[in-house]
Amino acid sequence: MIRFALIWILLAGHALAQEAEPPMTYERLGKIIFALDPDAEPQGPGFTMTISDVPVLVVSDVHADRMRAMVAISGTSELSAEDLQRMMQANFDSTLDARYAIANGTLWAVFIHPLSRLNKDQLISGLAQTVNIALTYGTLYSGGAAEFGGGDSHDLQRELIDDLLKKGEDI
């Protein structure tokens, strides 16, 4: 009986290994990106593409085994302490795999992942989350899926709903 169980585990493991995706490469990354946006363009070690009318830059570094998807949101000169605090709160619970980041005087929405371990669904989800946090900057600060919880975003988002409901009471 134990021998049968071990054989079954080995066979099941072999079947799963055959179904696993190949490692992500620059070429595979490009195929996925062009499937999502046929008008995407190669740019250096990455690609430019558009998702929901939002320009996205995807950069890969095969030697460092990293990829980064980025959306420029705005300049940083006008960011207040409250803006920065709200972005950090969102990074904790509502942006999910994407993050707000600052570099070279620009506020970015970014998704960063090891390239070789990135699978197709993670890439697509990460791109969507990056675009969502760029689009919801200043309002919901959300990656567009469920929140992690335990942070401040739920109450702040609920506050927005309550404020709108209060404004609508007189209508």
Wavefront OBJ file of the C-alpha trace (Angstrom):
o trace
v 0.000 0.000 0.000
v 2.822 2.400 0.863
v 4.574 1.523 -2.404
v 1.359 2.330 -4.343
v 1.062 5.677 -2.552
v 4.684 6.555 -3.330
v 4.266 5.626 -6.993
v 1.077 7.702 -7.188
v 2.845 10.701 -5.598
v 5.748 10.365 -8.040
v 3.412 10.102 -11.034
v 1.281 13.027 -9.862
v 4.403 15.115 -9.265
v 5.708 14.243 -12.730
v 2.388 15.248 -14.312
v 2.437 18.567 -12.456
v 6.026 19.198 -13.511
v 5.043 18.667 -17.158
v 2.176 21.160 -16.824
v 4.326 23.838 -15.180
v 5.051 26.934 -17.190
v 8.528 27.417 -18.601
v 10.681 30.084 -16.935
v 9.872 33.626 -18.009
v 12.315 35.032 -20.534
v 12.479 38.295 -22.445
v 10.982 36.543 -25.480
v 8.117 34.971 -23.512
v 7.475 38.264 -21.729
v 7.189 39.901 -25.145
v 4.727 37.298 -26.439
v 2.452 37.887 -23.446
v 2.728 41.669 -23.717
v 1.914 41.616 -27.455
v -1.084 39.366 -26.743
v -2.345 42.002 -24.298
v -1.494 44.971 -26.539
v -0.787 44.254 -30.214
v 0.524 47.835 -30.529
v 3.179 47.328 -27.837
v 6.746 48.166 -28.848
v 10.104 46.753 -27.804
v 12.196 49.383 -26.046
v 15.716 48.454 -24.972
v 15.496 45.569 -22.503
v 11.740 45.987 -22.212
v 8.534 47.076 -23.829
v 6.102 49.965 -23.897
v 2.426 49.112 -23.966
v -0.957 50.615 -23.188
v -3.563 49.149 -20.847
v -6.898 50.964 -20.392
v -5.413 54.037 -22.090
v -2.542 54.082 -19.551
v 1.041 53.920 -20.881
v 3.032 51.142 -19.185
v 6.765 50.552 -19.345
v 7.937 46.976 -18.709
v 11.666 46.495 -18.186
v 13.478 43.186 -17.779
v 16.999 42.380 -16.662
v 17.845 38.746 -17.347
v 21.229 39.015 -15.596
v 19.634 40.278 -12.358
v 16.579 38.017 -12.893
v 14.169 40.932 -12.376
v 11.326 42.600 -14.187
v 9.562 45.828 -13.432
v 6.301 47.230 -14.800
v 5.915 50.971 -14.253
v 3.335 53.689 -14.753
v 4.307 57.329 -14.227
v 1.632 59.045 -12.151
v 2.909 62.578 -11.529
v 5.812 64.690 -10.428
v 6.711 64.618 -6.754
v 7.026 68.356 -6.136
v 3.386 68.710 -5.107
v 3.159 65.647 -2.845
v 2.076 66.476 0.689
v 2.863 64.577 3.871
v -0.744 63.348 3.787
v -0.285 62.026 0.228
v 2.840 60.154 1.267
v 1.172 58.691 4.344
v -1.865 57.549 2.343
v 0.354 55.850 -0.260
v 2.269 54.021 2.467
v -1.009 52.900 4.053
v -2.188 51.627 0.671
v 1.125 49.842 0.080
v 0.400 47.903 3.276
v -3.120 46.713 2.485
v -4.791 47.733 -0.771
v -2.231 47.876 -3.581
v -1.546 44.127 -3.312
v 1.445 43.182 -5.522
v 1.878 46.657 -7.028
v 3.359 49.560 -5.067
v 3.641 53.313 -5.081
v 7.251 54.420 -5.439
v 9.261 57.580 -5.998
v 12.307 57.870 -8.248
v 13.930 60.764 -10.068
v 11.226 63.273 -9.141
v 8.377 61.047 -10.366
v 5.654 59.212 -8.501
v 5.284 55.721 -9.978
v 2.983 52.737 -9.761
v 5.257 49.671 -9.981
v 5.168 45.884 -10.002
v 8.529 44.200 -9.415
v 9.119 40.444 -9.591
v 11.912 37.918 -10.204
v 11.803 37.365 -13.969
v 12.425 33.618 -14.180
v 9.806 32.753 -11.529
v 7.138 35.029 -12.981
v 4.249 33.138 -14.535
v 1.787 34.431 -17.100
v -1.080 34.985 -14.670
v 1.178 36.789 -12.181
v 2.379 39.094 -14.953
v -1.136 39.880 -16.133
v -2.387 40.430 -12.583
v 0.635 42.586 -11.734
v 0.111 44.738 -14.829
v -3.572 45.197 -13.977
v -2.792 46.087 -10.360
v -0.148 48.601 -11.476
v -2.579 50.327 -13.814
v -5.308 50.234 -11.144
v -3.192 51.908 -8.457
v -2.170 54.576 -10.972
v -5.818 55.189 -11.910
v -7.022 55.207 -8.292
v -4.241 57.453 -6.964
v -5.895 60.250 -5.006
v -9.109 58.271 -4.460
v -9.175 54.568 -3.516
v -5.442 53.746 -3.834
v -6.425 50.213 -4.818
v -4.895 47.424 -6.862
v -8.442 46.457 -7.795
v -8.787 43.174 -5.918
v -9.410 42.187 -2.320
v -7.560 44.039 0.410
v -5.036 42.377 2.671
v -6.822 43.727 5.725
v -5.575 44.916 9.042
v -4.587 48.286 7.611
v -6.158 51.699 7.280
v -7.497 51.581 3.713
v -10.826 49.887 4.428
v -11.880 52.509 6.962
v -10.670 55.359 4.757
v -12.517 53.927 1.743
v -15.616 53.437 3.904
v -15.279 57.088 4.945
v -15.451 58.088 1.274
v -18.622 56.018 0.796
v -20.199 57.517 3.933
v -19.307 61.056 2.788
v -20.908 60.446 -0.605
v -23.990 58.904 0.979
v -24.291 61.932 3.251
v -24.048 64.285 0.274
v -26.739 62.252 -1.480
v -29.213 62.368 1.419
v -30.746 65.631 0.218
v -31.333 64.411 -3.325
l 1 2 3 4 5 6 7 8 9 10 11 12 13 14 15 16 17 18 19 20 21 22 23 24 25 26 27 28 29 30 31 32 33 34 35 36 37 38 39 40 41 42 43 44 45 46 47 48 49 50 51 52 53 54 55 56 57 58 59 60 61 62 63 64 65 66 67 68 69 70 71 72 73 74 75 76 77 78 79 80 81 82 83 84 85 86 87 88 89 90 91 92 93 94 95 96 97 98 99 100 101 102 103 104 105 106 107 108 109 110 111 112 113 114 115 116 117 118 119 120 121 122 123 124 125 126 127 128 129 130 131 132 133 134 135 136 137 138 139 140 141 142 143 144 145 146 147 148 149 150 151 152 153 154 155 156 157 158 159 160 161 162 163 164 165 166 167 168 169 170 171
